[in-house]
Amino acid sequence: MKFGSFTFQPQKPEGFDLHVFRVKIETGIRFQPVHDMVSNVAVFADNVAVKDHPDWISQSPLGPAKIGNPNFNIYWNIVCQTQPEHRAEQLKYIAEVDRQSPGVCLNNQYFADHGHCTCSRCQELWKNSGLSWLEWRRKEVTDYIAQIRENVKKDLILSIQPDPVTSLERYGVDFDDLAKYADAFNVVMFSKNYATPWYFEMLTRNFKKLLKKPFYISLYVYGPGDNPKDVPTPAEILTVSVRCARAGADGFLYLTDGASQMLDYQKAVVADTQLRERLRSYGGKPVQEVLDRVASWEKIVK
Ligand SMILES: [Zn+2]
C-alpha cells in the first residue's frame, strides 16, 4: 500500500512514498514542476482558458459548464472536451511537465458532466462519427487519453470521479478504456467531513470490483485558506483510511495546502493512541499497513 501527499505547495511532507504537486489547478494557474514530485494537472477545468476564450466553454441543454450553474456540481469553468487548440496546448504542456517530474497525475481529462458538450463543433463531430451519443463521447475521451499516453514517458495516474456506475453517461469515462493507458487510478473522495465512513468504504469496494489497475483514494485533510472548524477531524481521516484500506484501496493521496498542515494531521493521529488501538480490530493486513504507517510517523512528529 502506498501513501502519498497531494499538495498545493511544492513541499514534501515527511513519511510518504510519493508526493504529488498541483502544478496546474482548476483556476488555470500554473506552477513550475518539481523534479521529485509527481505533477498534477487539471486538463479541461481551466478558468484562465475560458477567460481568454469565452467561446471555448463546454455547453449543454442545462447551460454551460460555468461556475454558478446550479444544474451541475461545477466549481470552475470547463473547456469543451473537443476544443482543438486547448487539446493541443495541453498535450504539449503535459509532455513538458512529464519531462520535469517523475510522472503525471491528471484530473478533469473528460467531459464536464452529463449532456456535455453540445457546442456546434461537438454536434458536428458527433453527427459525422456515426456513433451513438454516449459512444461518441467515450471515443473522444479515450482517444485523447491515448494521445496523452504517447507523450507521457513516466507514470500516468488518471483521476476519476467517485461515481462507479454512471461515469460513462456523465463524463464519457469508460474505466476499462482508461485502464489500458493508466499506470494507476486516483478516485477522488474529497469531503469536508468523513463522519459516515460507510459510504466511502462502500465506494471503495465498488471500485475494487471495477478497476483493472491499482487505485489511490484521495482524502481531504486541509485545503488552502480553510477554517480549522470546517475540515475533517484527524480521527475521521484515519478511520476512513482504515475502512477504505480493508475494502481494497491500493493507496492514499492526502490533500493539504502544504507540509505544515500535513504535519499537524500526523501529530494528531500519532497522539490518538486510543483510536489507533481500537482500529487494530477493524481488519487484517491492509488495516495493519495503515496503522504501521502512523506508527512510523512517531519519529517525524517529535
Ligand atoms: Zn464542444
Boltz pocket constraint, residues with backbone or C-beta under 6 A from the ligand:
constraints:
  - pocket:
      binder: B
      contacts: [[A, 57], [A, 58], [A, 59], [A, 80], [A, 81], [A, 82], [A, 83], [A, 117], [A, 118], [A, 119], [A, 120], [A, 121], [A, 122]]
      max_distance: 6.0
